Amino acid sequence: MVEKGYVVKNIGQPWRNVFAYIESGGREYFFKLASTPGVGERLKNEVDWNTQLGGQQKGFYIPKIHESGLL
């Protein structure tokens, strides 16, 4: 979608979530989307957990969530 200002680098569904890597304005972004409402509840719990712990915890990296929401 170059005309929209972004390029999809990779998109797939290896398990219960849809993952997408895009590039826009010289930066890369990662999206994780729930594939069903039930998976959405699990993903919401994961977002809450990541937000509460934020950053590095006991030797492993927890990615920072910049934005989340529902459609």
PDB file of N, H, CA, C and O in Angstrom:
ATOM      1  N   MET A   1       0.815  -1.178   0.000  1.00  0.00           N
ATOM      2  CA  MET A   1       0.000   0.000   0.000  1.00  0.00           C
ATOM      3  C   MET A   1       0.866   1.252   0.000  1.00  0.00           C
ATOM      4  O   MET A   1       0.652   2.162   0.800  1.00  0.00           O
ATOM      5  N   VAL A   2       1.815   1.293  -0.873  1.00  0.00           N
ATOM      6  H   VAL A   2       1.989   0.553  -1.523  1.00  0.00           H
ATOM      7  CA  VAL A   2       2.734   2.422  -0.942  1.00  0.00           C
ATOM      8  C   VAL A   2       1.967   3.730  -1.101  1.00  0.00           C
ATOM      9  O   VAL A   2       2.361   4.752  -0.539  1.00  0.00           O
ATOM     10  N   GLU A   3       0.888   3.704  -1.854  1.00  0.00           N
ATOM     11  H   GLU A   3       0.569   2.874  -2.311  1.00  0.00           H
ATOM     12  CA  GLU A   3       0.108   4.927  -2.048  1.00  0.00           C
ATOM     13  C   GLU A   3      -0.553   5.410  -0.753  1.00  0.00           C
ATOM     14  O   GLU A   3      -0.930   6.577  -0.655  1.00  0.00           O
ATOM     15  N   LYS A   4      -0.693   4.547   0.218  1.00  0.00           N
ATOM     16  H   LYS A   4      -0.387   3.598   0.139  1.00  0.00           H
ATOM     17  CA  LYS A   4      -1.258   4.908   1.526  1.00  0.00           C
ATOM     18  C   LYS A   4      -0.155   5.294   2.526  1.00  0.00           C
ATOM     19  O   LYS A   4      -0.450   5.701   3.650  1.00  0.00           O
ATOM     20  N   GLY A   5       1.102   5.167   2.116  1.00  0.00           N
ATOM     21  H   GLY A   5       1.341   4.837   1.203  1.00  0.00           H
ATOM     22  CA  GLY A   5       2.202   5.574   2.982  1.00  0.00           C
ATOM     23  C   GLY A   5       2.848   4.458   3.777  1.00  0.00           C
ATOM     24  O   GLY A   5       3.657   4.728   4.664  1.00  0.00           O
ATOM     25  N   TYR A   6       2.512   3.212   3.484  1.00  0.00           N
ATOM     26  H   TYR A   6       1.855   2.992   2.763  1.00  0.00           H
ATOM     27  CA  TYR A   6       3.135   2.102   4.194  1.00  0.00           C
ATOM     28  C   TYR A   6       3.335   0.922   3.245  1.00  0.00           C
ATOM     29  O   TYR A   6       2.682   0.810   2.207  1.00  0.00           O
ATOM     30  N   VAL A   7       4.264   0.044   3.639  1.00  0.00           N
ATOM     31  H   VAL A   7       4.795   0.135   4.482  1.00  0.00           H
ATOM     32  CA  VAL A   7       4.558  -1.166   2.879  1.00  0.00           C
ATOM     33  C   VAL A   7       4.441  -2.350   3.830  1.00  0.00           C
ATOM     34  O   VAL A   7       5.064  -2.355   4.891  1.00  0.00           O
ATOM     35  N   VAL A   8       3.651  -3.353   3.462  1.00  0.00           N
ATOM     36  H   VAL A   8       3.145  -3.349   2.600  1.00  0.00           H
ATOM     37  CA  VAL A   8       3.539  -4.569   4.254  1.00  0.00           C
ATOM     38  C   VAL A   8       4.756  -5.429   3.961  1.00  0.00           C
ATOM     39  O   VAL A   8       4.954  -5.874   2.831  1.00  0.00           O
ATOM     40  N   LYS A   9       5.580  -5.665   4.994  1.00  0.00           N
ATOM     41  H   LYS A   9       5.420  -5.303   5.912  1.00  0.00           H
ATOM     42  CA  LYS A   9       6.794  -6.462   4.826  1.00  0.00           C
ATOM     43  C   LYS A   9       6.521  -7.953   4.997  1.00  0.00           C
ATOM     44  O   LYS A   9       7.120  -8.783   4.313  1.00  0.00           O
ATOM     45  N   ASN A  10       5.608  -8.287   5.918  1.00  0.00           N
ATOM     46  H   ASN A  10       5.122  -7.613   6.473  1.00  0.00           H
ATOM     47  CA  ASN A  10       5.291  -9.677   6.173  1.00  0.00           C
ATOM     48  C   ASN A  10       3.961  -9.727   6.920  1.00  0.00           C
ATOM     49  O   ASN A  10       3.695  -8.888   7.781  1.00  0.00           O
ATOM     50  N   ILE A  11       3.138 -10.700   6.591  1.00  0.00           N
ATOM     51  H   ILE A  11       3.354 -11.381   5.891  1.00  0.00           H
ATOM     52  CA  ILE A  11       1.890 -10.898   7.302  1.00  0.00           C
ATOM     53  C   ILE A  11       1.602 -12.394   7.323  1.00  0.00           C
ATOM     54  O   ILE A  11       1.830 -13.088   6.332  1.00  0.00           O
ATOM     55  N   GLY A  12       1.105 -12.888   8.444  1.00  0.00           N
ATOM     56  H   GLY A  12       0.919 -12.325   9.249  1.00  0.00           H
ATOM     57  CA  GLY A  12       0.822 -14.310   8.534  1.00  0.00           C
ATOM     58  C   GLY A  12       0.054 -14.649   9.798  1.00  0.00           C
ATOM     59  O   GLY A  12      -0.147 -13.807  10.674  1.00  0.00           O
ATOM     60  N   GLN A  13      -0.369 -15.901   9.869  1.00  0.00           N
ATOM     61  H   GLN A  13      -0.206 -16.584   9.158  1.00  0.00           H
ATOM     62  CA  GLN A  13      -1.091 -16.392  11.038  1.00  0.00           C
ATOM     63  C   GLN A  13      -0.517 -17.749  11.435  1.00  0.00           C
ATOM     64  O   GLN A  13      -1.070 -18.797  11.100  1.00  0.00           O
ATOM     65  N   PRO A  14       0.624 -17.705  12.170  1.00  0.00           N
ATOM     66  CA  PRO A  14       1.250 -18.975  12.533  1.00  0.00           C
ATOM     67  C   PRO A  14       0.486 -19.762  13.601  1.00  0.00           C
ATOM     68  O   PRO A  14       0.673 -20.971  13.737  1.00  0.00           O
ATOM     69  N   TRP A  15      -0.368 -19.077  14.352  1.00  0.00           N
ATOM     70  H   TRP A  15      -0.520 -18.095  14.241  1.00  0.00           H
ATOM     71  CA  TRP A  15      -1.138 -19.766  15.384  1.00  0.00           C
ATOM     72  C   TRP A  15      -2.444 -19.036  15.571  1.00  0.00           C
ATOM     73  O   TRP A  15      -3.173 -18.871  14.592  1.00  0.00           O
ATOM     74  N   ARG A  16      -2.786 -18.590  16.758  1.00  0.00           N
ATOM     75  H   ARG A  16      -2.194 -18.724  17.552  1.00  0.00           H
ATOM     76  CA  ARG A  16      -4.106 -18.007  16.988  1.00  0.00           C
ATOM     77  C   ARG A  16      -4.200 -16.524  16.677  1.00  0.00           C
ATOM     78  O   ARG A  16      -5.307 -15.998  16.566  1.00  0.00           O
ATOM     79  N   ASN A  17      -3.077 -15.830  16.533  1.00  0.00           N
ATOM     80  H   ASN A  17      -2.177 -16.257  16.623  1.00  0.00           H
ATOM     81  CA  ASN A  17      -3.070 -14.398  16.220  1.00  0.00           C
ATOM     82  C   ASN A  17      -2.548 -14.154  14.813  1.00  0.00           C
ATOM     83  O   ASN A  17      -1.818 -14.974  14.256  1.00  0.00           O
ATOM     84  N   VAL A  18      -2.929 -13.027  14.252  1.00  0.00           N
ATOM     85  H   VAL A  18      -3.521 -12.361  14.704  1.00  0.00           H
ATOM     86  CA  VAL A  18      -2.396 -12.585  12.964  1.00  0.00           C
ATOM     87  C   VAL A  18      -1.279 -11.592  13.273  1.00  0.00           C
ATOM     88  O   VAL A  18      -1.473 -10.656  14.049  1.00  0.00           O
ATOM     89  N   PHE A  19      -0.114 -11.795  12.666  1.00  0.00           N
ATOM     90  H   PHE A  19       0.043 -12.555  12.035  1.00  0.00           H
ATOM     91  CA  PHE A  19       1.032 -10.929  12.866  1.00  0.00           C
ATOM     92  C   PHE A  19       1.322 -10.178  11.576  1.00  0.00           C
ATOM     93  O   PHE A  19       1.229 -10.745  10.488  1.00  0.00           O
ATOM     94  N   ALA A  20       1.673  -8.901  11.698  1.00  0.00           N
ATOM     95  H   ALA A  20       1.749  -8.441  12.583  1.00  0.00           H
ATOM     96  CA  ALA A  20       2.017  -8.113  10.519  1.00  0.00           C
ATOM     97  C   ALA A  20       3.192  -7.192  10.833  1.00  0.00           C
ATOM     98  O   ALA A  20       3.237  -6.556  11.886  1.00  0.00           O
ATOM     99  N   TYR A  21       4.132  -7.135   9.908  1.00  0.00           N
ATOM    100  H   TYR A  21       4.095  -7.652   9.052  1.00  0.00           H
ATOM    101  CA  TYR A  21       5.242  -6.195   9.965  1.00  0.00           C
ATOM    102  C   TYR A  21       5.044  -5.224   8.817  1.00  0.00           C
ATOM    103  O   TYR A  21       4.910  -5.634   7.664  1.00  0.00           O
ATOM    104  N   ILE A  22       5.026  -3.937   9.132  1.00  0.00           N
ATOM    105  H   ILE A  22       5.135  -3.604  10.068  1.00  0.00           H
ATOM    106  CA  ILE A  22       4.903  -2.943   8.073  1.00  0.00           C
ATOM    107  C   ILE A  22       6.023  -1.921   8.223  1.00  0.00           C
ATOM    108  O   ILE A  22       6.671  -1.825   9.265  1.00  0.00           O
ATOM    109  N   GLU A  23       6.230  -1.162   7.153  1.00  0.00           N
ATOM    110  H   GLU A  23       5.703  -1.240   6.306  1.00  0.00           H
ATOM    111  CA  GLU A  23       7.199  -0.080   7.172  1.00  0.00           C
ATOM    112  C   GLU A  23       6.495   1.186   6.728  1.00  0.00           C
ATOM    113  O   GLU A  23       5.730   1.186   5.764  1.00  0.00           O
ATOM    114  N   SER A  24       6.768   2.273   7.453  1.00  0.00           N
ATOM    115  H   SER A  24       7.390   2.273   8.236  1.00  0.00           H
ATOM    116  CA  SER A  24       6.173   3.564   7.120  1.00  0.00           C
ATOM    117  C   SER A  24       7.099   4.661   7.613  1.00  0.00           C
ATOM    118  O   SER A  24       7.547   4.634   8.760  1.00  0.00           O
ATOM    119  N   GLY A  25       7.382   5.608   6.766  1.00  0.00           N
ATOM    120  H   GLY A  25       7.018   5.630   5.835  1.00  0.00           H
ATOM    121  CA  GLY A  25       8.239   6.725   7.161  1.00  0.00           C
ATOM    122  C   GLY A  25       9.622   6.311   7.613  1.00  0.00           C
ATOM    123  O   GLY A  25      10.219   6.968   8.466  1.00  0.00           O
ATOM    124  N   GLY A  26      10.143   5.222   7.048  1.00  0.00           N
ATOM    125  H   GLY A  26       9.658   4.688   6.355  1.00  0.00           H
ATOM    126  CA  GLY A  26      11.476   4.752   7.404  1.00  0.00           C
ATOM    127  C   GLY A  26      11.535   3.970   8.712  1.00  0.00           C
ATOM    128  O   GLY A  26      12.623   3.614   9.164  1.00  0.00           O
ATOM    129  N   ARG A  27      10.393   3.697   9.324  1.00  0.00           N
ATOM    130  H   ARG A  27       9.509   3.987   8.957  1.00  0.00           H
ATOM    131  CA  ARG A  27      10.356   2.922  10.573  1.00  0.00           C
ATOM    132  C   ARG A  27       9.566   1.643  10.353  1.00  0.00           C
ATOM    133  O   ARG A  27       8.669   1.584   9.513  1.00  0.00           O
ATOM    134  N   GLU A  28       9.918   0.616  11.128  1.00  0.00           N
ATOM    135  H   GLU A  28      10.648   0.664  11.810  1.00  0.00           H
ATOM    136  CA  GLU A  28       9.194  -0.652  11.051  1.00  0.00           C
ATOM    137  C   GLU A  28       8.244  -0.766  12.236  1.00  0.00           C
ATOM    138  O   GLU A  28       8.562  -0.339  13.346  1.00  0.00           O
ATOM    139  N   TYR A  29       7.072  -1.347  11.984  1.00  0.00           N
ATOM    140  H   TYR A  29       6.814  -1.694  11.082  1.00  0.00           H
ATOM    141  CA  TYR A  29       6.056  -1.534  13.008  1.00  0.00           C
ATOM    142  C   TYR A  29       5.605  -2.984  13.007  1.00  0.00           C
ATOM    143  O   TYR A  29       5.637  -3.663  11.981  1.00  0.00           O
ATOM    144  N   PHE A  30       5.182  -3.444  14.180  1.00  0.00           N
ATOM    145  H   PHE A  30       5.156  -2.892  15.013  1.00  0.00           H
ATOM    146  CA  PHE A  30       4.696  -4.803  14.346  1.00  0.00           C
ATOM    147  C   PHE A  30       3.282  -4.739  14.900  1.00  0.00           C
ATOM    148  O   PHE A  30       3.016  -4.011  15.856  1.00  0.00           O
ATOM    149  N   PHE A  31       2.378  -5.501  14.298  1.00  0.00           N
ATOM    150  H   PHE A  31       2.594  -6.093  13.521  1.00  0.00           H
ATOM    151  CA  PHE A  31       0.994  -5.580  14.749  1.00  0.00           C
ATOM    152  C   PHE A  31       0.670  -7.024  15.105  1.00  0.00           C
ATOM    153  O   PHE A  31       1.097  -7.960  14.429  1.00  0.00           O
ATOM    154  N   LYS A  32      -0.082  -7.180  16.165  1.00  0.00           N
ATOM    155  H   LYS A  32      -0.428  -6.420  16.715  1.00  0.00           H
ATOM    156  CA  LYS A  32      -0.557  -8.493  16.574  1.00  0.00           C
ATOM    157  C   LYS A  32      -2.065  -8.351  16.738  1.00  0.00           C
ATOM    158  O   LYS A  32      -2.538  -7.576  17.570  1.00  0.00           O
ATOM    159  N   LEU A  33      -2.813  -9.103  15.940  1.00  0.00           N
ATOM    160  H   LEU A  33      -2.430  -9.732  15.264  1.00  0.00           H
ATOM    161  CA  LEU A  33      -4.267  -8.981  15.908  1.00  0.00           C
ATOM    162  C   LEU A  33      -4.922 -10.306  16.262  1.00  0.00           C
ATOM    163  O   LEU A  33      -4.477 -11.365  15.819  1.00  0.00           O
ATOM    164  N   ALA A  34      -5.969 -10.247  17.052  1.00  0.00           N
ATOM    165  H   ALA A  34      -6.331  -9.387  17.412  1.00  0.00           H
ATOM    166  CA  ALA A  34      -6.707 -11.451  17.424  1.00  0.00           C
ATOM    167  C   ALA A  34      -7.512 -11.948  16.229  1.00  0.00           C
ATOM    168  O   ALA A  34      -8.078 -11.155  15.477  1.00  0.00           O
ATOM    169  N   SER A  35      -7.558 -13.259  16.061  1.00  0.00           N
ATOM    170  H   SER A  35      -7.098 -13.904  16.672  1.00  0.00           H
ATOM    171  CA  SER A  35      -8.272 -13.846  14.920  1.00  0.00           C
ATOM    172  C   SER A  35      -9.745 -14.131  15.219  1.00  0.00           C
ATOM    173  O   SER A  35     -10.539 -14.289  14.291  1.00  0.00           O
ATOM    174  N   THR A  36     -10.121 -14.199  16.494  1.00  0.00           N
ATOM    175  H   THR A  36      -9.476 -14.071  17.248  1.00  0.00           H
ATOM    176  CA  THR A  36     -11.512 -14.445  16.884  1.00  0.00           C
ATOM    177  C   THR A  36     -11.795 -13.672  18.180  1.00  0.00           C
ATOM    178  O   THR A  36     -10.858 -13.242  18.852  1.00  0.00           O
ATOM    179  N   PRO A  37     -13.069 -13.490  18.536  1.00  0.00           N
ATOM    180  CA  PRO A  37     -13.370 -12.811  19.808  1.00  0.00           C
ATOM    181  C   PRO A  37     -12.781 -13.531  21.023  1.00  0.00           C
ATOM    182  O   PRO A  37     -12.314 -12.871  21.951  1.00  0.00           O
ATOM    183  N   GLY A  38     -12.790 -14.848  21.043  1.00  0.00           N
ATOM    184  H   GLY A  38     -13.170 -15.385  20.290  1.00  0.00           H
ATOM    185  CA  GLY A  38     -12.210 -15.600  22.156  1.00  0.00           C
ATOM    186  C   GLY A  38     -10.718 -15.374  22.277  1.00  0.00           C
ATOM    187  O   GLY A  38     -10.194 -15.210  23.379  1.00  0.00           O
ATOM    188  N   VAL A  39     -10.042 -15.364  21.156  1.00  0.00           N
ATOM    189  H   VAL A  39     -10.468 -15.498  20.261  1.00  0.00           H
ATOM    190  CA  VAL A  39      -8.605 -15.094  21.146  1.00  0.00           C
ATOM    191  C   VAL A  39      -8.372 -13.645  21.579  1.00  0.00           C
ATOM    192  O   VAL A  39      -7.365 -13.333  22.215  1.00  0.00           O
ATOM    193  N   GLY A  40      -9.306 -12.773  21.231  1.00  0.00           N
ATOM    194  H   GLY A  40     -10.124 -13.026  20.715  1.00  0.00           H
ATOM    195  CA  GLY A  40      -9.213 -11.366  21.636  1.00  0.00           C
ATOM    196  C   GLY A  40      -9.157 -11.207  23.141  1.00  0.00           C
ATOM    197  O   GLY A  40      -8.417 -10.362  23.646  1.00  0.00           O
ATOM    198  N   GLU A  41      -9.928 -12.008  23.867  1.00  0.00           N
ATOM    199  H   GLU A  41     -10.529 -12.694  23.457  1.00  0.00           H
ATOM    200  CA  GLU A  41      -9.889 -11.952  25.333  1.00  0.00           C
ATOM    201  C   GLU A  41      -8.519 -12.363  25.856  1.00  0.00           C
ATOM    202  O   GLU A  41      -7.988 -11.735  26.772  1.00  0.00           O
ATOM    203  N   ARG A  42      -7.952 -13.404  25.284  1.00  0.00           N
ATOM    204  H   ARG A  42      -8.383 -13.914  24.540  1.00  0.00           H
ATOM    205  CA  ARG A  42      -6.607 -13.835  25.692  1.00  0.00           C
ATOM    206  C   ARG A  42      -5.572 -12.757  25.377  1.00  0.00           C
ATOM    207  O   ARG A  42      -4.671 -12.494  26.173  1.00  0.00           O
ATOM    208  N   LEU A  43      -5.714 -12.140  24.207  1.00  0.00           N
ATOM    209  H   LEU A  43      -6.447 -12.354  23.561  1.00  0.00           H
ATOM    210  CA  LEU A  43      -4.774 -11.098  23.800  1.00  0.00           C
ATOM    211  C   LEU A  43      -4.897  -9.879  24.712  1.00  0.00           C
ATOM    212  O   LEU A  43      -3.893  -9.249  25.043  1.00  0.00           O
ATOM    213  N   LYS A  44      -6.107  -9.550  25.114  1.00  0.00           N
ATOM    214  H   LYS A  44      -6.923 -10.063  24.845  1.00  0.00           H
ATOM    215  CA  LYS A  44      -6.304  -8.437  26.048  1.00  0.00           C
ATOM    216  C   LYS A  44      -5.584  -8.726  27.365  1.00  0.00           C
ATOM    217  O   LYS A  44      -4.940  -7.837  27.922  1.00  0.00           O
ATOM    218  N   ASN A  45      -5.682  -9.941  27.863  1.00  0.00           N
ATOM    219  H   ASN A  45      -6.206 -10.664  27.411  1.00  0.00           H
ATOM    220  CA  ASN A  45      -4.967 -10.321  29.083  1.00  0.00           C
ATOM    221  C   ASN A  45      -3.457 -10.194  28.898  1.00  0.00           C
ATOM    222  O   ASN A  45      -2.748  -9.751  29.802  1.00  0.00           O
ATOM    223  N   GLU A  46      -2.975 -10.585  27.727  1.00  0.00           N
ATOM    224  H   GLU A  46      -3.551 -10.945  26.993  1.00  0.00           H
ATOM    225  CA  GLU A  46      -1.540 -10.483  27.430  1.00  0.00           C
ATOM    226  C   GLU A  46      -1.102  -9.021  27.405  1.00  0.00           C
ATOM    227  O   GLU A  46      -0.041  -8.682  27.928  1.00  0.00           O
ATOM    228  N   VAL A  47      -1.911  -8.159  26.802  1.00  0.00           N
ATOM    229  H   VAL A  47      -2.774  -8.435  26.377  1.00  0.00           H
ATOM    230  CA  VAL A  47      -1.604  -6.728  26.760  1.00  0.00           C
ATOM    231  C   VAL A  47      -1.543  -6.176  28.180  1.00  0.00           C
ATOM    232  O   VAL A  47      -0.617  -5.438  28.517  1.00  0.00           O
ATOM    233  N   ASP A  48      -2.517  -6.524  29.012  1.00  0.00           N
ATOM    234  H   ASP A  48      -3.269  -7.123  28.739  1.00  0.00           H
ATOM    235  CA  ASP A  48      -2.524  -6.057  30.403  1.00  0.00           C
ATOM    236  C   ASP A  48      -1.269  -6.516  31.141  1.00  0.00           C
ATOM    237  O   ASP A  48      -0.655  -5.739  31.872  1.00  0.00           O
ATOM    238  N   TRP A  49      -0.891  -7.777  30.949  1.00  0.00           N
ATOM    239  H   TRP A  49      -1.390  -8.408  30.355  1.00  0.00           H
ATOM    240  CA  TRP A  49       0.299  -8.331  31.596  1.00  0.00           C
ATOM    241  C   TRP A  49       1.555  -7.591  31.136  1.00  0.00           C
ATOM    242  O   TRP A  49       2.378  -7.193  31.961  1.00  0.00           O
ATOM    243  N   ASN A  50       1.705  -7.406  29.818  1.00  0.00           N
ATOM    244  H   ASN A  50       1.036  -7.729  29.148  1.00  0.00           H
ATOM    245  CA  ASN A  50       2.878  -6.709  29.285  1.00  0.00           C
ATOM    246  C   ASN A  50       2.947  -5.276  29.799  1.00  0.00           C
ATOM    247  O   ASN A  50       4.029  -4.780  30.114  1.00  0.00           O
ATOM    248  N   THR A  51       1.795  -4.607  29.887  1.00  0.00           N
ATOM    249  H   THR A  51       0.916  -5.010  29.631  1.00  0.00           H
ATOM    250  CA  THR A  51       1.756  -3.226  30.349  1.00  0.00           C
ATOM    251  C   THR A  51       2.150  -3.134  31.820  1.00  0.00           C
ATOM    252  O   THR A  51       2.875  -2.218  32.209  1.00  0.00           O
ATOM    253  N   GLN A  52       1.690  -4.057  32.628  1.00  0.00           N
ATOM    254  H   GLN A  52       1.101  -4.802  32.312  1.00  0.00           H
ATOM    255  CA  GLN A  52       2.015  -4.046  34.057  1.00  0.00           C
ATOM    256  C   GLN A  52       3.495  -4.290  34.305  1.00  0.00           C
ATOM    257  O   GLN A  52       4.097  -3.640  35.160  1.00  0.00           O
ATOM    258  N   LEU A  53       4.089  -5.225  33.563  1.00  0.00           N
ATOM    259  H   LEU A  53       3.601  -5.753  32.868  1.00  0.00           H
ATOM    260  CA  LEU A  53       5.499  -5.548  33.780  1.00  0.00           C
ATOM    261  C   LEU A  53       6.426  -4.589  33.052  1.00  0.00           C
ATOM    262  O   LEU A  53       7.458  -4.184  33.586  1.00  0.00           O
ATOM    263  N   GLY A  54       6.049  -4.225  31.819  1.00  0.00           N
ATOM    264  H   GLY A  54       5.211  -4.553  31.384  1.00  0.00           H
ATOM    265  CA  GLY A  54       6.795  -3.262  31.008  1.00  0.00           C
ATOM    266  C   GLY A  54       8.307  -3.376  31.052  1.00  0.00           C
ATOM    267  O   GLY A  54       8.896  -3.310  32.131  1.00  0.00           O
ATOM    268  N   GLY A  55       8.935  -3.541  29.924  1.00  0.00           N
ATOM    269  H   GLY A  55       8.457  -3.595  29.048  1.00  0.00           H
ATOM    270  CA  GLY A  55      10.395  -3.582  29.834  1.00  0.00           C
ATOM    271  C   GLY A  55      10.970  -4.949  30.138  1.00  0.00           C
ATOM    272  O   GLY A  55      10.426  -5.976  29.731  1.00  0.00           O
ATOM    273  N   GLN A  56      12.073  -4.947  30.858  1.00  0.00           N
ATOM    274  H   GLN A  56      12.515  -4.113  31.189  1.00  0.00           H
ATOM    275  CA  GLN A  56      12.779  -6.197  31.131  1.00  0.00           C
ATOM    276  C   GLN A  56      12.426  -6.719  32.518  1.00  0.00           C
ATOM    277  O   GLN A  56      12.347  -5.954  33.480  1.00  0.00           O
ATOM    278  N   GLN A  57      12.219  -8.003  32.607  1.00  0.00           N
ATOM    279  H   GLN A  57      12.283  -8.624  31.826  1.00  0.00           H
ATOM    280  CA  GLN A  57      11.844  -8.634  33.863  1.00  0.00           C
ATOM    281  C   GLN A  57      12.597  -9.947  34.006  1.00  0.00           C
ATOM    282  O   GLN A  57      12.384 -10.871  33.221  1.00  0.00           O
ATOM    283  N   LYS A  58      13.455 -10.037  34.975  1.00  0.00           N
ATOM    284  H   LYS A  58      13.629  -9.286  35.612  1.00  0.00           H
ATOM    285  CA  LYS A  58      14.169 -11.275  35.307  1.00  0.00           C
ATOM    286  C   LYS A  58      14.809 -11.962  34.098  1.00  0.00           C
ATOM    287  O   LYS A  58      14.630 -13.164  33.898  1.00  0.00           O
ATOM    288  N   GLY A  59      15.547 -11.208  33.302  1.00  0.00           N
ATOM    289  H   GLY A  59      15.692 -10.232  33.464  1.00  0.00           H
ATOM    290  CA  GLY A  59      16.327 -11.800  32.237  1.00  0.00           C
ATOM    291  C   GLY A  59      15.642 -11.977  30.901  1.00  0.00           C
ATOM    292  O   GLY A  59      16.256 -12.503  29.972  1.00  0.00           O
ATOM    293  N   PHE A  60      14.402 -11.562  30.766  1.00  0.00           N
ATOM    294  H   PHE A  60      13.903 -11.135  31.521  1.00  0.00           H
ATOM    295  CA  PHE A  60      13.780 -11.631  29.445  1.00  0.00           C
ATOM    296  C   PHE A  60      13.109 -10.304  29.116  1.00  0.00           C
ATOM    297  O   PHE A  60      12.689  -9.565  30.006  1.00  0.00           O
ATOM    298  N   TYR A  61      13.019 -10.022  27.841  1.00  0.00           N
ATOM    299  H   TYR A  61      13.360 -10.623  27.118  1.00  0.00           H
ATOM    300  CA  TYR A  61      12.504  -8.740  27.365  1.00  0.00           C
ATOM    301  C   TYR A  61      11.004  -8.823  27.126  1.00  0.00           C
ATOM    302  O   TYR A  61      10.518  -9.752  26.481  1.00  0.00           O
ATOM    303  N   ILE A  62      10.283  -7.854  27.644  1.00  0.00           N
ATOM    304  H   ILE A  62      10.678  -7.099  28.167  1.00  0.00           H
ATOM    305  CA  ILE A  62       8.846  -7.742  27.406  1.00  0.00           C
ATOM    306  C   ILE A  62       8.649  -6.518  26.520  1.00  0.00           C
ATOM    307  O   ILE A  62       8.962  -5.403  26.938  1.00  0.00           O
ATOM    308  N   PRO A  63       8.138  -6.702  25.307  1.00  0.00           N
ATOM    309  CA  PRO A  63       8.015  -5.570  24.395  1.00  0.00           C
ATOM    310  C   PRO A  63       7.082  -4.487  24.934  1.00  0.00           C
ATOM    311  O   PRO A  63       6.085  -4.777  25.596  1.00  0.00           O
ATOM    312  N   LYS A  64       7.426  -3.243  24.638  1.00  0.00           N
ATOM    313  H   LYS A  64       8.236  -3.008  24.100  1.00  0.00           H
ATOM    314  CA  LYS A  64       6.584  -2.115  25.025  1.00  0.00           C
ATOM    315  C   LYS A  64       5.397  -2.040  24.059  1.00  0.00           C
ATOM    316  O   LYS A  64       5.560  -2.113  22.841  1.00  0.00           O
ATOM    317  N   ILE A  65       4.226  -1.894  24.621  1.00  0.00           N
ATOM    318  H   ILE A  65       4.093  -1.834  25.610  1.00  0.00           H
ATOM    319  CA  ILE A  65       3.017  -1.741  23.802  1.00  0.00           C
ATOM    320  C   ILE A  65       2.765  -0.247  23.639  1.00  0.00           C
ATOM    321  O   ILE A  65       2.557   0.467  24.619  1.00  0.00           O
ATOM    322  N   HIS A  66       2.787   0.213  22.409  1.00  0.00           N
ATOM    323  H   HIS A  66       2.956  -0.367  21.612  1.00  0.00           H
ATOM    324  CA  HIS A  66       2.587   1.624  22.143  1.00  0.00           C
ATOM    325  C   HIS A  66       1.122   1.988  22.054  1.00  0.00           C
ATOM    326  O   HIS A  66       0.729   3.106  22.389  1.00  0.00           O
ATOM    327  N   GLU A  67       0.317   1.050  21.605  1.00  0.00           N
ATOM    328  H   GLU A  67       0.636   0.142  21.333  1.00  0.00           H
ATOM    329  CA  GLU A  67      -1.105   1.323  21.464  1.00  0.00           C
ATOM    330  C   GLU A  67      -1.859   0.001  21.373  1.00  0.00           C
ATOM    331  O   GLU A  67      -1.344  -0.972  20.823  1.00  0.00           O
ATOM    332  N   SER A  68      -3.056  -0.037  21.903  1.00  0.00           N
ATOM    333  H   SER A  68      -3.474   0.754  22.351  1.00  0.00           H
ATOM    334  CA  SER A  68      -3.912  -1.207  21.767  1.00  0.00           C
ATOM    335  C   SER A  68      -5.362  -0.739  21.726  1.00  0.00           C
ATOM    336  O   SER A  68      -5.672   0.387  22.115  1.00  0.00           O
ATOM    337  N   GLY A  69      -6.233  -1.600  21.258  1.00  0.00           N
ATOM    338  H   GLY A  69      -5.981  -2.514  20.942  1.00  0.00           H
ATOM    339  CA  GLY A  69      -7.624  -1.202  21.205  1.00  0.00           C
ATOM    340  C   GLY A  69      -8.485  -2.253  20.523  1.00  0.00           C
ATOM    341  O   GLY A  69      -8.004  -3.309  20.111  1.00  0.00           O
ATOM    342  N   LEU A  70      -9.743  -1.943  20.417  1.00  0.00           N
ATOM    343  H   LEU A  70     -10.134  -1.086  20.752  1.00  0.00           H
ATOM    344  CA  LEU A  70     -10.720  -2.827  19.795  1.00  0.00           C
ATOM    345  C   LEU A  70     -11.319  -2.162  18.568  1.00  0.00           C
ATOM    346  O   LEU A  70     -11.449  -0.940  18.503  1.00  0.00           O
ATOM    347  N   LEU A  71     -11.680  -2.983  17.603  1.00  0.00           N
ATOM    348  H   LEU A  71     -11.575  -3.976  17.655  1.00  0.00           H
ATOM    349  CA  LEU A  71     -12.365  -2.454  16.414  1.00  0.00           C
ATOM    350  C   LEU A  71     -13.849  -2.664  16.543  1.00  0.00           C
ATOM    351  O   LEU A  71     -14.605  -2.289  15.648  1.00  0.00           O
TER     352      LEU A  71
END
